[in-house]
Amino acid sequence: MFHHDEAAVGYYTFRLFSEHSYSYDPAFHGPFMYYATTEIFKRLGILYIPPAFFLQLWDLLCYFFLIPLIKYIGNIGMLICAFFLAFSPSFLYYSRFYREDIFMSFFSLLLLVCVIKYVESYSNVNYSDDIPGGYSFMRFLYIIIGALSLASLAALKENAYIIMALLSFFLFLLIIREKWYMGLMEKIKSRDKKTLILFSEILSFIFIFIVFFSLYYTGNFLNITGMKDAFMKAVLHWYEMHKIERMGGPFFFYLPIMVLYELPIFVFSILGISHYGCCENKKIKVLTYFLIYWIIVDILYLVSKIYPGSSPYLPVYYIPSSIIVFLPLLIYAILTV
């Protein structure tokens, strides 16, 4: 039986395949799935591939992206990551049918690897010579593939815009924390090679992203009007969906779901915040406070369940569970950043 999103992909792909007709509709997400599936139709000459089989191939490719990360996470870290990818309820769920989610995971990981490899190559270049030594074609290749990955994310599903905003916010905070803005104007005025090359590569990345984005949504090399219309369609459509509340719920709706289905990831994220946080000499103490707090909260929930009459006297009766569980973590994360 088809998932309803599979039926939409199949229908619009068949129209693109048979009638060579496609028009972007944000209700059915971006054009990437339709173009990719049409190519499958052309090359393999069949109209349906079992989603589990095809998506597991894409899922399998994600494991190869762990190899460039061994330097940072080690062999044990790689095995743990592979284990989470193999048994993640989210991954297993979305691998069952032909949707955008596995493709988004693929391109997100590919983008991460490109960023890491680019940063590695950036630090290995000698900028003292007239022609920077150690500058290789691979560095520009990371820029191209990274831009293509980001454009593919935008052409898959509209939540890519949210991902871009989060990444930009993270980079903004990183620039402030590392104080990279210090002396920037002086470096530009003195034509510092390292700074100028960095800015030229950033502009190249943005330009290549725009080109791929335009090709995905308009079929033209650079169609500013078409790109603007596609972006506004997406934003306005999902803003209207937000007002309708098709799947209405409180602002913390997804927090308990995340903990329920990805509890190991949640636990490791807390450990990661503590490890890389600001409280270098108080990590164990902070984790102990978290543990004590959550034990107290659990006891309160247990008491309210065993003795229902006591519920009106307990904070867990009045405050949503997600806020009680996540509030201290949110405060700590903000202070850490």
C-alpha positions as CSV (number, residue, x, y, z in Angstrom):
1,M,0.0,0.0,0.0
2,F,1.2,3.5,-0.9
3,H,1.9,6.1,1.7
4,H,-0.1,9.2,0.8
5,D,3.1,11.2,0.1
6,E,4.3,8.3,-2.2
7,A,1.1,8.6,-4.2
8,A,1.7,12.4,-4.7
9,V,5.3,11.7,-5.7
10,G,4.2,9.0,-8.1
11,Y,1.5,11.1,-9.7
12,Y,3.5,14.2,-10.3
13,T,6.5,12.2,-11.4
14,F,4.4,10.3,-13.9
15,R,3.1,13.7,-15.3
16,L,6.7,15.0,-15.6
17,F,7.8,11.7,-17.2
18,S,4.9,11.4,-19.7
19,E,3.8,15.0,-20.3
20,H,7.1,16.8,-19.6
21,S,5.1,19.1,-17.3
22,Y,6.0,20.2,-13.8
23,S,5.0,23.2,-11.7
24,Y,6.3,23.8,-8.2
25,D,3.6,23.3,-5.5
26,P,5.0,23.7,-1.9
27,A,2.2,21.5,-0.6
28,F,4.0,18.6,-2.3
29,H,7.5,20.0,-1.6
30,G,10.4,20.7,-3.9
31,P,11.3,19.4,-7.4
32,F,14.3,17.2,-6.5
33,M,12.2,14.0,-5.9
34,Y,10.3,14.4,-9.2
35,Y,13.4,15.0,-11.3
36,A,15.3,12.1,-9.6
37,T,12.4,9.7,-9.9
38,T,11.9,10.6,-13.6
39,E,15.5,9.7,-14.3
40,I,14.9,6.4,-12.6
41,F,11.9,5.8,-14.9
42,K,14.0,6.7,-18.0
43,R,17.1,4.6,-17.1
44,L,15.4,1.5,-15.6
45,G,12.2,1.6,-17.6
46,I,10.0,0.8,-14.6
47,L,7.4,2.9,-12.8
48,Y,7.9,1.6,-9.3
49,I,10.8,0.5,-7.2
50,P,10.2,-0.8,-3.7
51,P,10.9,2.2,-1.5
52,A,12.5,0.1,1.2
53,F,15.0,-1.2,-1.4
54,F,15.8,2.1,-3.0
55,L,15.9,4.2,0.1
56,Q,18.1,1.6,2.0
57,L,20.7,2.2,-0.8
58,W,20.7,5.9,0.0
59,D,20.6,5.1,3.7
60,L,23.7,2.9,3.2
61,L,25.6,5.7,1.5
62,C,25.2,7.7,4.8
63,Y,27.5,5.3,6.5
64,F,30.3,6.1,4.1
65,F,30.2,9.7,5.2
66,L,31.3,8.6,8.7
67,I,34.7,7.5,7.3
68,P,36.1,11.1,6.9
69,L,35.0,11.8,10.5
70,I,37.1,9.0,12.0
71,K,39.8,11.6,12.7
72,Y,37.4,13.4,15.1
73,I,35.2,10.7,16.5
74,G,37.6,7.7,16.5
75,N,36.8,4.1,15.6
76,I,34.6,3.6,18.6
77,G,32.7,6.9,17.8
78,M,32.2,5.7,14.2
79,L,30.8,2.4,15.4
80,I,28.4,4.2,17.8
81,C,27.3,6.6,15.0
82,A,26.7,3.6,12.6
83,F,24.7,1.8,15.3
84,F,22.5,4.9,15.8
85,L,22.0,5.2,12.0
86,A,21.1,1.5,11.7
87,F,18.6,1.4,14.6
88,S,17.3,4.9,14.8
89,P,13.5,4.7,15.0
90,S,13.3,7.9,12.8
91,F,15.6,6.4,10.1
92,L,13.8,3.1,10.1
93,Y,10.4,4.8,9.9
94,Y,11.3,7.1,7.0
95,S,13.1,4.3,5.1
96,R,9.8,2.5,4.7
97,F,8.4,4.7,2.1
98,Y,9.5,7.0,-0.7
99,R,9.7,10.5,0.9
100,E,12.2,13.3,1.1
101,D,13.6,12.6,4.6
102,I,16.3,10.0,3.7
103,F,17.5,12.2,0.9
104,M,17.7,15.2,3.3
105,S,19.8,13.1,5.7
106,F,22.1,12.1,2.9
107,F,22.7,15.7,1.7
108,S,22.9,17.0,5.2
109,L,25.7,14.6,6.0
110,L,27.4,15.3,2.7
111,L,27.3,19.0,3.5
112,L,28.8,18.4,6.9
113,V,31.7,16.3,5.4
114,C,32.4,19.0,2.8
115,V,32.5,21.7,5.5
116,I,34.9,19.6,7.6
117,K,37.2,18.8,4.7
118,Y,37.2,22.4,3.6
119,V,38.2,23.6,7.0
120,E,41.0,21.0,7.1
121,S,42.3,22.2,3.7
122,Y,41.9,25.9,4.7
123,S,44.3,25.4,7.7
124,N,46.9,23.6,5.5
125,V,47.4,26.4,3.0
126,N,50.5,28.6,3.2
127,Y,49.4,32.2,2.4
128,S,52.8,33.9,2.7
129,D,53.7,33.2,-1.0
130,D,52.5,35.2,-4.0
131,I,50.6,32.0,-5.0
132,P,49.2,30.3,-1.9
133,G,51.1,27.0,-1.4
134,G,49.1,23.9,-0.7
135,Y,46.0,25.2,-2.5
136,S,44.4,22.2,-4.3
137,F,41.5,21.6,-6.6
138,M,39.9,19.4,-3.9
139,R,39.3,22.5,-1.8
140,F,37.2,24.1,-4.6
141,L,35.5,20.7,-5.2
142,Y,34.3,20.8,-1.5
143,I,32.8,24.2,-2.2
144,I,31.0,22.9,-5.3
145,I,29.7,19.7,-3.7
146,G,28.7,21.6,-0.6
147,A,26.7,24.2,-2.6
148,L,25.0,21.4,-4.6
149,S,24.1,19.6,-1.3
150,L,22.6,22.8,0.2
151,A,20.7,23.5,-3.0
152,S,19.4,19.9,-3.1
153,L,18.2,20.3,0.5
154,A,16.3,23.4,-0.6
155,A,14.9,21.5,-3.6
156,L,13.7,18.6,-1.4
157,K,11.7,20.1,1.4
158,E,10.9,23.6,2.6
159,N,12.3,23.0,6.1
160,A,15.7,23.4,4.5
161,Y,15.2,27.1,4.9
162,I,14.9,26.6,8.6
163,I,18.1,24.5,8.6
164,M,19.9,27.3,6.7
165,A,18.7,29.8,9.3
166,L,19.9,27.6,12.2
167,L,23.3,27.1,10.5
168,S,23.6,30.8,9.9
169,F,22.8,31.6,13.5
170,F,25.3,29.0,14.7
171,L,28.0,30.6,12.4
172,F,27.1,34.0,13.7
173,L,27.5,32.9,17.4
174,L,30.8,31.1,16.4
175,I,32.2,34.3,14.9
176,I,31.3,36.2,18.0
177,R,32.7,33.6,20.3
178,E,36.0,33.2,18.4
179,K,36.2,37.0,17.8
180,W,36.9,36.6,14.1
181,Y,35.6,40.0,13.5
182,M,38.5,41.6,15.3
183,G,40.8,43.5,12.9
184,L,38.7,42.4,9.9
185,M,38.6,45.9,8.3
186,E,42.4,46.3,8.7
187,K,42.9,42.9,7.0
188,I,40.7,43.9,4.1
189,K,42.4,47.3,3.7
190,S,45.8,45.7,3.7
191,R,44.6,43.1,1.2
192,D,45.4,40.1,3.5
193,K,45.6,37.1,1.2
194,K,44.0,34.7,3.7
195,T,41.0,37.0,4.2
196,L,40.5,37.8,0.5
197,I,40.7,34.2,-0.5
198,L,38.1,33.3,2.2
199,F,35.7,36.0,1.0
200,S,36.1,35.0,-2.6
201,E,35.4,31.4,-1.7
202,I,32.3,32.4,0.3
203,L,31.0,34.4,-2.6
204,S,31.8,31.4,-4.9
205,F,29.8,29.1,-2.6
206,I,26.8,31.5,-2.6
207,F,26.9,31.9,-6.4
208,I,27.1,28.2,-7.1
209,F,24.3,27.6,-4.6
210,I,22.1,30.2,-6.5
211,V,22.9,28.6,-9.8
212,F,21.9,25.1,-8.7
213,F,18.8,26.5,-6.9
214,S,17.8,28.3,-10.1
215,L,18.3,25.2,-12.2
216,Y,16.2,23.1,-9.8
217,Y,13.2,25.5,-9.6
218,T,13.3,27.3,-13.0
219,G,15.4,25.2,-15.3
220,N,17.4,28.3,-16.2
221,F,21.0,29.2,-15.3
222,L,20.0,32.3,-13.3
223,N,16.4,33.3,-13.1
224,I,16.1,35.7,-10.2
225,T,12.3,36.2,-10.6
226,G,11.6,32.5,-10.7
227,M,13.8,31.9,-7.6
228,K,12.1,34.7,-5.7
229,D,8.6,33.3,-6.7
230,A,9.6,29.8,-5.5
231,F,10.9,31.0,-2.2
232,M,7.8,33.2,-1.6
233,K,5.5,30.4,-2.5
234,A,7.1,28.2,0.1
235,V,7.2,30.7,2.9
236,L,3.6,31.9,2.3
237,H,2.2,28.4,2.0
238,W,3.7,27.1,5.2
239,Y,2.9,30.3,7.0
240,E,-0.8,29.7,6.1
241,M,-0.5,26.1,7.2
242,H,0.9,27.3,10.5
243,K,-2.1,29.5,11.0
244,I,-4.5,26.7,10.1
245,E,-2.7,24.3,12.5
246,R,-3.4,21.3,10.4
247,M,-1.5,19.3,13.0
248,G,-2.2,21.6,15.9
249,G,-0.3,21.4,19.1
250,P,1.6,23.5,21.7
251,F,5.0,25.0,20.9
252,F,6.8,22.2,22.7
253,F,4.9,19.5,20.7
254,Y,7.9,17.8,19.2
255,L,10.1,17.8,22.4
256,P,8.6,14.8,24.1
257,I,8.4,12.9,20.8
258,M,12.1,13.5,20.3
259,V,12.9,12.1,23.7
260,L,10.5,9.2,23.2
261,Y,12.0,8.0,19.9
262,E,15.6,9.3,20.1
263,L,16.4,9.1,23.8
264,P,20.0,7.9,23.3
265,I,20.6,10.9,21.0
266,F,19.1,13.2,23.6
267,V,21.3,11.8,26.3
268,F,24.5,12.1,24.2
269,S,23.5,15.7,23.3
270,I,23.4,16.6,27.0
271,L,26.8,15.0,27.4
272,G,28.1,16.9,24.4
273,I,26.9,20.2,25.7
274,S,28.6,19.5,29.0
275,H,31.8,18.4,27.4
276,Y,32.2,21.4,25.0
277,G,30.4,23.9,27.3
278,C,31.7,26.8,29.3
279,C,31.9,25.1,32.7
280,E,35.2,23.4,32.1
281,N,35.9,22.6,35.8
282,K,32.3,21.9,36.8
283,K,31.1,19.4,34.2
284,I,30.5,16.5,36.7
285,K,28.8,18.9,39.1
286,V,26.5,20.2,36.3
287,L,25.6,16.7,35.1
288,T,24.9,15.7,38.8
289,Y,22.5,18.7,39.2
290,F,20.7,17.7,36.0
291,L,20.4,14.1,37.2
292,I,19.1,15.2,40.7
293,Y,16.6,17.6,39.1
294,W,15.2,14.9,36.7
295,I,15.0,12.4,39.6
296,I,12.9,14.9,41.6
297,V,10.7,15.5,38.6
298,D,10.2,11.8,38.1
299,I,9.3,11.4,41.8
300,L,6.7,14.2,41.5
301,Y,5.1,12.5,38.5
302,L,5.1,9.1,40.3
303,V,3.5,10.7,43.4
304,S,0.8,12.4,41.3
305,K,0.0,9.0,39.6
306,I,-0.1,7.0,42.8
307,Y,-1.9,9.6,44.8
308,P,-4.1,11.5,42.3
309,G,-5.5,13.7,45.1
310,S,-2.1,15.3,45.6
311,S,-1.8,16.5,42.0
312,P,-3.2,20.0,42.5
313,Y,-0.4,20.6,45.0
314,L,2.4,19.6,42.6
315,P,3.9,21.8,39.9
316,V,3.7,18.9,37.4
317,Y,0.0,19.3,37.5
318,Y,0.1,22.9,36.1
319,I,3.2,23.0,34.0
320,P,3.5,21.0,30.7
321,S,5.8,18.0,31.1
322,S,8.0,19.2,28.2
323,I,8.7,22.5,29.8
324,I,9.5,20.9,33.2
325,V,11.9,18.4,31.6
326,F,13.6,20.7,29.1
327,L,13.7,24.2,30.7
328,P,16.9,23.7,32.7
329,L,18.6,22.2,29.7
330,L,17.5,25.1,27.5
331,I,18.8,27.6,30.1
332,Y,22.1,25.7,30.3
333,A,22.5,25.5,26.5
334,I,21.9,29.3,26.1
335,L,24.4,30.1,28.9
336,T,26.9,27.7,27.3
337,V,26.6,29.4,23.9
